[in-house]
Amino acid sequence: PYYVDLNQNLFLQASLHSSDPNLVVFVDTCVASPDPSNFRTLTYELIRSGCVKDPTYSPYYSPYRNVARFAFNAFSFVNRYPSVYLQCELVVCRYNDYSSRCYQGCVSRFKRNTGS
């Protein structure tokens, strides 16, 4: 566990350990939950499909392709839950493959109208 005060900036870094220097890491989705085994019911989205959902979320520059850095303000799920758990989905792509997910950024998925 990592202990922080409410509204304190929390800085995170994810690293890919690979012998291939031509790989890039992209933070696609990060969701918080008060339950470490349930990230579907009571959740809070920081970033979803590359789209920032929390106004305190900030990506940070990394001089390394295989490292993704970001930060957000620590928060709580009401006073009933003493802990917040984070689950992130990262994407690994080839460097300079501009058709890959890593280079698309925010992807909004629109639902179609099922009317006649």
N, C-alpha and C positions, 0 to 999 in steps of 0.2 A: 504493500500500500504506500501511497504517496500522500502526505498530509498537507493541505493548503487551506488558507483562509478564504472565506466567501469573497468573491469578486477579485481574487488575486489572479494575476496572469499565470497561466500554466503553459509551459513551452514543451513541445514534444518533437521527437525526431524518430523517423523510421529509416532503417538502413537495409539495403539488399547486399548480402554477402555472396558474391559470385566472381568467378575468375574472368567472366566476360565483361570488358570495360564499355561495351556498347549497349548497355541496358539502362533504362530510365525508370524511375519510380514516380508514380502519380497517386495522390490521395483522392480516391473516388468518393468514398462514403465514410462518415464517422457518426455513430449514434451512441447516445448515453442512456443508461438505464440504472435504476436503483437495485435491480435484480441481475446478478451476473449470469444467470441461466436463462433469462428472458429478455430479448431485445426486440420484442414485437408489441407487447401490451402497453406499458407505461414507459414511453421513450421520449427523448429529446434529440432532434437532429441538429448536428453542427454543420455538416455538409452532406449533400445527397446527389449522386450522379455528377459530381464536380461542381454543383451549384451550392454556394454558401447560403446556409439557412439561419445561422446565428450571427448577429451583427458584431459580436466580439471576436469571431473567428478571423484569423489572419494567416495566410501562407507566408513563409519566410524564405528568402533566397538561400540556396545552398550552392557552394562552389562545386559540389559533386553530383553527378547525374544519378547515382545510386542512393542518394539520401533525400528524403522529403522532410521538410520542417514546417511546423505550424504552431499556432498558439490560440488560446481562448481564455475567457474569464471563468474561473471556477464558480460553480453554482450548486444548489441543492434541490432535491425533489421534495419540496415542502419540509417540514421538520420531522416527519415520521421516518425518513430514511437517512441514516447517518453516512452512507457511502454512495458514491456515484461510480458506475463502471462504464468504461469506454470500449466500444468495438469498432474497429476501422477496417475498411476494405481498401487494399492498395492494388494498383495495376502495374504490371511490369511490361515495358514495351522496348522495342529496338530504338536506339537513338536515331533521330532524323527520319523516322517513319511517320510522316505527317498524316497518314491515313489511319494511324492507330488511335486507340482510345486515349492515350496519354496526351495527345496533341489536340484533342477536340474540346477540352475545357468543360464548361457547363453544358450538359445535355438535358434539355427539357423534353419530357415525353408527354405528348398531348393525346387525350382520349378522343376517339371519334364519336360523333353522334350516331346512335343506333336506330334513329327514326327512319321512316320510309324515304 
